[in-house]
Amino acid sequence: MWFHQHFNTGTAPARYLAFKHEATSIRNEQGVPKAWISRRLGGDQIDYADEPPAIRKQFAEALAKHDLKPRMEEAYRAELGETTTKAA
């Protein structure tokens, strides 16, 4: 078990494609992979809104090397509202 994340710090859009064998993933009682479910709801997914500040800082620093700035604040706020609402 480990966490991993993909970041694009370049100047062009990126696409990530993952292949995996789902039969071995840990699933909840309904059969949904726990990696797809927020930790706030009992899964294993760390939501953007729950990222440690050090991760956001490191991402911002990597973007700055290309004169870019993060544009994730709206996504963080939206996701925080979603996960708070779902958990309530």
Contacts in CASP RR format, 6 or more apart in sequence:
PFRMAT RR
TARGET T0000
AUTHOR 0000-0000-0000
METHOD contacts of the structure
MODEL  1
MWFHQHFNTGTAPARYLAFKHEATSIRNEQGVPKAWISRRLGGDQIDYAD
EPPAIRKQFAEALAKHDLKPRMEEAYRAELGETTTKAA
1 44 0 8 1.000
3 46 0 8 1.000
5 55 0 8 1.000
6 14 0 8 1.000
6 16 0 8 1.000
7 59 0 8 1.000
7 62 0 8 1.000
8 14 0 8 1.000
9 59 0 8 1.000
9 62 0 8 1.000
9 63 0 8 1.000
9 65 0 8 1.000
9 66 0 8 1.000
9 68 0 8 1.000
10 63 0 8 1.000
10 66 0 8 1.000
10 68 0 8 1.000
11 66 0 8 1.000
11 68 0 8 1.000
22 33 0 8 1.000
25 33 0 8 1.000
25 34 0 8 1.000
25 35 0 8 1.000
26 33 0 8 1.000
26 34 0 8 1.000
26 35 0 8 1.000
26 44 0 8 1.000
27 33 0 8 1.000
27 34 0 8 1.000
28 34 0 8 1.000
28 37 0 8 1.000
28 42 0 8 1.000
28 43 0 8 1.000
34 42 0 8 1.000
34 43 0 8 1.000
34 44 0 8 1.000
34 45 0 8 1.000
35 43 0 8 1.000
35 44 0 8 1.000
35 45 0 8 1.000
36 45 0 8 1.000
37 43 0 8 1.000
37 44 0 8 1.000
37 45 0 8 1.000
38 45 0 8 1.000
38 47 0 8 1.000
38 83 0 8 1.000
38 86 0 8 1.000
38 87 0 8 1.000
39 45 0 8 1.000
39 46 0 8 1.000
39 47 0 8 1.000
39 50 0 8 1.000
40 47 0 8 1.000
40 50 0 8 1.000
40 83 0 8 1.000
40 84 0 8 1.000
40 86 0 8 1.000
40 87 0 8 1.000
41 83 0 8 1.000
41 86 0 8 1.000
41 87 0 8 1.000
47 79 0 8 1.000
47 80 0 8 1.000
47 83 0 8 1.000
48 72 0 8 1.000
48 75 0 8 1.000
48 76 0 8 1.000
48 79 0 8 1.000
49 76 0 8 1.000
49 77 0 8 1.000
49 79 0 8 1.000
49 80 0 8 1.000
49 81 0 8 1.000
49 83 0 8 1.000
50 83 0 8 1.000
56 70 0 8 1.000
56 72 0 8 1.000
59 70 0 8 1.000
60 69 0 8 1.000
60 70 0 8 1.000
63 69 0 8 1.000
63 70 0 8 1.000
END
